[in-house]
Amino acid sequence: MSQTITPGLVSLDVDLGADKAAVIRALAERVVAQGRATDAEGLFADAWAREQKDETGLPGGIAIPHAKSAAVSEASLAFARLAPGVDFGAGDGPADLVFLIAAPAGAAEAHLAVLSKLARSLMQDDFTAGLRAAVTDEDVVAIVRRAIGEEGAPAAAPAPADAPASSAAPAADDTVLIDGRPARIVAVTSCATGIAHTFMAADALTASGKSSGVDLTVEPQGSSGYQALPQSVIDDADAVIFATDVDVRELQRFAGKPVVRSGVKRGIEQPAALIAEAVAAAKNPSAPRVNAAAAAATSASASDANIGWGARIQRILLTGVSYMIPFVAGGGLLIALGFALGGYEVTANAANVITQNSLWDLPTEDITSQFGPLGQYLGSVMFMIGATSMGFLVSALAGYIAFAIADRPGIAPGFVAGAVAVLMDAGFIGGIIGGLLAGFVAAAIGRLDVPRWLRGLMPVVIIPLVASIVASGLMILFLGRPIATLMDALNVWLTDLAGTSGIVLVGVILGLMMCFDLGGPINKVAYAFAVAGLAAGSAENPTPYLIMAAVMAAGMVPPLAMALASTLLARDLFTPVERENGKAAWLLGASFISEGAIPFAAADPLRVIPASMVGGAVTGALTMVFGVQSLAPHGGIFVFFAINPIWGFLIALVAGTVVSALVVVALKKWVGRKELMQAEGPMQAAVAV
């Protein structure tokens, strides 16, 4: 294994800037200059994204910004001894010792273990004192290499990176005694990257447990894997500490134990307080307990006191979206293939074709495919599979939003609430509301203290039953009718307006509606209005064709704009997951699948939706100005033969896409930057983002 730190990665007594962003960027540039990474801005962006989740300043003048990044080609440690120090968010003042821990995105376990050893060494006073006393770059390299086991004496870390840290209390006072013996505590530590804070918190808790006389055993869950505590140790424990920023793996092992939860940094900075709280919880019959059946998705995260509601809701929505994406991508592409093979009129009898015909008995009537009966049959098959897949979109979104809140017991009520949202024409927004309702109701029921004989029925019978009744009942009784009323009113308004000289205004309005909720009720009102009018269209009355073109072109703008922004214009402003979604959004947008922009809108609605609406309005207006007509109700560019003039359609589409992309980039770049500058702490920054 190559050396993790070299003299070229060390900077002694330097001023790298007035704030932590400047320091992180300078260290990232040093890593690239040494040929150990390919993109300084990419490495900085990944490290900065980690910094936004939780500041990396630690007591004692230490900071450890870190990230796993695709820009890193070789695991590296860049070190700076700052003069003057820079504030990295530690409560005791600025940091003068800064390590940038840079790991490749697919780092091997051996590299991750080395990096975790550094984190554990930072908990030792002699190590940091040696760094402050070092005279040359080579001195620093030698100190660090010895600490991480790359040179000379083995690392001073108390345990391998993947092994539980354990400490038996030599003595204990009365405050930590339970039934006349030292309290038995088990703890789990984990951070977002699983490299640094995970192991530092483990060591801090271990040391504090030893000094206080508590029998404490820690399970660090790092990126290089983890060694699960023996179940007998967990069963014998009086209480559990979760010092975590991400989900605890195999949470069900700790079910029923009194629990204290916090972010991982508190495990580093206040280990004694956490242990005291755990001992108190063990003695308190009313203390919160681990409920693996109903709270696995959220119990492992930082406590409500340490994570704002904005950040929690964002994480919940992103979970639902991540599970929904395959339905959107697969279904949308299959629909597009169906139109390409069967023609835009394939929708009229696709269901009959696939149920009444086969490859050996091809259809002979109502052939709309340019490829004849075979194209008609295959196009119908593709379209119906895609339409069926897309039919699960809202249910999957709602089901996995509920899963993010209440784990597996939330899936069934979430799916049902999503299906009810579709039934009530509430669409994507109704699915989100239904999923949240189902999840929170399921989680609340799961936290009830029920007799042991009833616990086995809770996740499989009681929780799904009650949560389904409550969430879906609320959708039916209180939410569906207002949405339906709104849809009817909008439909009447648009119909009246379309018959006047304000047809360009109609294009603007339809563009705004198509981009407001991306497949939700407002979007569906505009689309249904356009499709319903097609039957009345003719050469003498082209207005329905004009409206259909405006609706389809505007509906293509959001996914195409997000694809343009995330894959070409400003990749660094989007997460790696969003950049991957952007690749799929190109084809989804071209196919008129507005839902391709939902992953972006769910993660950042206050920027994405307004930007999409601006571009949609531009496109809708231009299609009316150019007199673009569409005889096809769906298909995007795949039904170009049914659009006239195609050049006007393409100009309007490109214009709206570019406008939306530029607006969302500007909002993310300037509005986001201002919010981050105003944020006073990591949680505020996370909520602002």
Secondary structure in CASP SS format (residue, H / E / C, confidence):
PFRMAT SS
TARGET T0000
AUTHOR 0000-0000-0000
METHOD secondary structure of the structure
MODEL  1
M C 1.00
S C 1.00
Q C 1.00
T C 1.00
I C 1.00
T C 1.00
P H 1.00
G H 1.00
L H 1.00
V E 1.00
S E 1.00
L E 1.00
D E 1.00
V E 1.00
D C 1.00
L C 1.00
G C 1.00
A C 1.00
D C 1.00
K H 1.00
A H 1.00
A H 1.00
V H 1.00
I H 1.00
R H 1.00
A H 1.00
L H 1.00
A H 1.00
E H 1.00
R H 1.00
V H 1.00
V H 1.00
A H 1.00
Q C 1.00
G C 1.00
R C 1.00
A E 1.00
T C 1.00
D C 1.00
A H 1.00
E H 1.00
G H 1.00
L H 1.00
F H 1.00
A H 1.00
D H 1.00
A H 1.00
W H 1.00
A H 1.00
R H 1.00
E H 1.00
Q H 1.00
K H 1.00
D C 1.00
E C 1.00
T C 1.00
G E 1.00
L E 1.00
P C 1.00
G C 1.00
G C 1.00
I E 1.00
A E 1.00
I C 1.00
P C 1.00
H E 1.00
A E 1.00
K E 1.00
S E 1.00
A C 1.00
A C 1.00
V E 1.00
S C 1.00
E C 1.00
A C 1.00
S E 1.00
L E 1.00
A E 1.00
F E 1.00
A E 1.00
R E 1.00
L E 1.00
A E 1.00
P E 1.00
G E 1.00
V E 1.00
D C 1.00
F C 1.00
G C 1.00
A C 1.00
G C 1.00
D C 1.00
G C 1.00
P C 1.00
A E 1.00
D E 1.00
L E 1.00
V E 1.00
F E 1.00
L E 1.00
I E 1.00
A E 1.00
A E 1.00
P E 1.00
A C 1.00
G C 1.00
A C 1.00
A C 1.00
E H 1.00
A H 1.00
H H 1.00
L H 1.00
A H 1.00
V H 1.00
L H 1.00
S H 1.00
K H 1.00
L H 1.00
A H 1.00
R H 1.00
S H 1.00
L C 1.00
M C 1.00
Q C 1.00
D H 1.00
D H 1.00
F H 1.00
T H 1.00
A H 1.00
G H 1.00
L H 1.00
R H 1.00
A H 1.00
A C 1.00
V C 1.00
T C 1.00
D H 1.00
E H 1.00
D H 1.00
V H 1.00
V H 1.00
A H 1.00
I H 1.00
V H 1.00
R H 1.00
R H 1.00
A H 1.00
I H 1.00
G C 1.00
E C 1.00
E C 1.00
G C 1.00
A C 1.00
P C 1.00
A C 1.00
A C 1.00
A C 1.00
P C 1.00
A C 1.00
P C 1.00
A C 1.00
D C 1.00
A C 1.00
P C 1.00
A E 1.00
S E 1.00
S E 1.00
A C 1.00
A C 1.00
P C 1.00
A C 1.00
A C 1.00
D C 1.00
D H 1.00
T H 1.00
V H 1.00
L E 1.00
I E 1.00
D C 1.00
G C 1.00
R E 1.00
P E 1.00
A C 1.00
R E 1.00
I E 1.00
V E 1.00
A E 1.00
V E 1.00
T E 1.00
S E 1.00
C C 1.00
A C 1.00
T C 1.00
G C 1.00
I C 1.00
A C 1.00
H H 1.00
T H 1.00
F H 1.00
M H 1.00
A H 1.00
A H 1.00
D H 1.00
A H 1.00
L H 1.00
T H 1.00
A H 1.00
S H 1.00
G H 1.00
K H 1.00
S H 1.00
S H 1.00
G C 1.00
V C 1.00
D E 1.00
L E 1.00
T E 1.00
V E 1.00
E E 1.00
P E 1.00
Q C 1.00
G E 1.00
S C 1.00
S C 1.00
G E 1.00
Y C 1.00
Q C 1.00
A C 1.00
L C 1.00
P C 1.00
Q H 1.00
S H 1.00
V H 1.00
I H 1.00
D H 1.00
D H 1.00
A C 1.00
D C 1.00
A E 1.00
V E 1.00
I E 1.00
F E 1.00
A E 1.00
T E 1.00
D C 1.00
V C 1.00
D C 1.00
V C 1.00
R C 1.00
E C 1.00
L H 1.00
Q H 1.00
R H 1.00
F H 1.00
A C 1.00
G C 1.00
K C 1.00
P E 1.00
V E 1.00
V E 1.00
R E 1.00
S E 1.00
G C 1.00
V H 1.00
K H 1.00
R H 1.00
G H 1.00
I H 1.00
E H 1.00
Q C 1.00
P H 1.00
A H 1.00
A H 1.00
L H 1.00
I H 1.00
A H 1.00
E H 1.00
A H 1.00
V H 1.00
A H 1.00
A H 1.00
A H 1.00
K H 1.00
N C 1.00
P C 1.00
S C 1.00
A C 1.00
P C 1.00
R E 1.00
V C 1.00
N C 1.00
A H 1.00
A H 1.00
A H 1.00
A H 1.00
A H 1.00
A H 1.00
T H 1.00
S H 1.00
A C 1.00
S C 1.00
A C 1.00
S C 1.00
D C 1.00
A C 1.00
N C 1.00
I C 1.00
G C 1.00
W H 1.00
G H 1.00
A H 1.00
R H 1.00
I H 1.00
Q H 1.00
R H 1.00
I H 1.00
L H 1.00
L H 1.00
T H 1.00
G H 1.00
V H 1.00
S H 1.00
Y H 1.00
M H 1.00
I H 1.00
P H 1.00
F H 1.00
V H 1.00
A H 1.00
G H 1.00
G H 1.00
G H 1.00
L H 1.00
L H 1.00
I H 1.00
A H 1.00
L H 1.00
G H 1.00
F H 1.00
A H 1.00
L H 1.00
G H 1.00
G C 1.00
Y H 1.00
E H 1.00
V H 1.00
T H 1.00
A H 1.00
N C 1.00
A H 1.00
A H 1.00
N H 1.00
V H 1.00
I H 1.00
T H 1.00
Q H 1.00
N C 1.00
S E 1.00
L C 1.00
W C 1.00
D E 1.00
L C 1.00
P C 1.00
T C 1.00
E C 1.00
D C 1.00
I C 1.00
T C 1.00
S C 1.00
Q C 1.00
F C 1.00
G H 1.00
P H 1.00
L H 1.00
G H 1.00
Q H 1.00
Y H 1.00
L H 1.00
G H 1.00
S H 1.00
V H 1.00
M H 1.00
F H 1.00
M H 1.00
I H 1.00
G H 1.00
A H 1.00
T H 1.00
S H 1.00
M H 1.00
G H 1.00
F C 1.00
L H 1.00
V H 1.00
S H 1.00
A H 1.00
L H 1.00
A H 1.00
G H 1.00
Y H 1.00
I H 1.00
A H 1.00
F H 1.00
A H 1.00
I H 1.00
A H 1.00
D C 1.00
R H 1.00
P H 1.00
G H 1.00
I H 1.00
A H 1.00
P H 1.00
G H 1.00
F H 1.00
V H 1.00
A H 1.00
G H 1.00
A H 1.00
V H 1.00
A H 1.00
V H 1.00
L H 1.00
M C 1.00
D C 1.00
A C 1.00
G H 1.00
F H 1.00
I H 1.00
G H 1.00
G H 1.00
I H 1.00
I H 1.00
G H 1.00
G H 1.00
L H 1.00
L H 1.00
A H 1.00
G H 1.00
F H 1.00
V H 1.00
A H 1.00
A H 1.00
A H 1.00
I H 1.00
G H 1.00
R C 1.00
L C 1.00
D C 1.00
V C 1.00
P C 1.00
R H 1.00
W H 1.00
L H 1.00
R H 1.00
G C 1.00
L C 1.00
M H 1.00
P H 1.00
V H 1.00
V H 1.00
I H 1.00
I H 1.00
P H 1.00
L H 1.00
V H 1.00
A H 1.00
S H 1.00
I H 1.00
V H 1.00
A H 1.00
S H 1.00
G H 1.00
L H 1.00
M H 1.00
I H 1.00
L H 1.00
F H 1.00
L H 1.00
G H 1.00
R H 1.00
P H 1.00
I H 1.00
A H 1.00
T H 1.00
L H 1.00
M H 1.00
D H 1.00
A H 1.00
L H 1.00
N H 1.00
V H 1.00
W H 1.00
L H 1.00
T H 1.00
D H 1.00
L H 1.00
A H 1.00
G C 1.00
T C 1.00
S C 1.00
G C 1.00
I H 1.00
V H 1.00
L H 1.00
V H 1.00
G H 1.00
V H 1.00
I H 1.00
L H 1.00
G H 1.00
L H 1.00
M H 1.00
M H 1.00
C H 1.00
F H 1.00
D C 1.00
L C 1.00
G C 1.00
G C 1.00
P H 1.00
I H 1.00
N H 1.00
K H 1.00
V H 1.00
A H 1.00
Y H 1.00
A H 1.00
F H 1.00
A H 1.00
V H 1.00
A H 1.00
G H 1.00
L H 1.00
A C 1.00
A C 1.00
G C 1.00
S C 1.00
A C 1.00
E C 1.00
N C 1.00
P C 1.00
T H 1.00
P H 1.00
Y H 1.00
L H 1.00
I H 1.00
M H 1.00
A H 1.00
A H 1.00
V H 1.00
M H 1.00
A H 1.00
A H 1.00
G H 1.00
M H 1.00
V H 1.00
P H 1.00
P H 1.00
L H 1.00
A H 1.00
M H 1.00
A H 1.00
L H 1.00
A H 1.00
S H 1.00
T H 1.00
L H 1.00
L H 1.00
A C 1.00
R H 1.00
D H 1.00
L H 1.00
F C 1.00
T C 1.00
P H 1.00
V H 1.00
E H 1.00
R H 1.00
E H 1.00
N H 1.00
G H 1.00
K H 1.00
A H 1.00
A H 1.00
W H 1.00
L H 1.00
L H 1.00
G H 1.00
A H 1.00
S C 1.00
F C 1.00
I C 1.00
S H 1.00
E H 1.00
G H 1.00
A H 1.00
I H 1.00
P H 1.00
F H 1.00
A H 1.00
A H 1.00
A H 1.00
D C 1.00
P H 1.00
L H 1.00
R H 1.00
V H 1.00
I H 1.00
P H 1.00
A H 1.00
S H 1.00
M H 1.00
V H 1.00
G H 1.00
G H 1.00
A H 1.00
V H 1.00
T H 1.00
G H 1.00
A H 1.00
L H 1.00
T H 1.00
M H 1.00
V H 1.00
F C 1.00
G C 1.00
V C 1.00
Q E 1.00
S E 1.00
L C 1.00
A C 1.00
P C 1.00
H C 1.00
G C 1.00
G H 1.00
I H 1.00
F H 1.00
V H 1.00
F H 1.00
F H 1.00
A H 1.00
I E 1.00
N E 1.00
P C 1.00
I H 1.00
W H 1.00
G H 1.00
F H 1.00
L H 1.00
I H 1.00
A H 1.00
L H 1.00
V H 1.00
A H 1.00
G H 1.00
T H 1.00
V H 1.00
V H 1.00
S H 1.00
A H 1.00
L H 1.00
V H 1.00
V H 1.00
V H 1.00
A H 1.00
L H 1.00
K H 1.00
K H 1.00
W H 1.00
V H 1.00
G H 1.00
R H 1.00
K H 1.00
E H 1.00
L H 1.00
M H 1.00
Q H 1.00
A C 1.00
E C 1.00
G C 1.00
P H 1.00
M H 1.00
Q H 1.00
A H 1.00
A H 1.00
V H 1.00
A H 1.00
V C 1.00
END
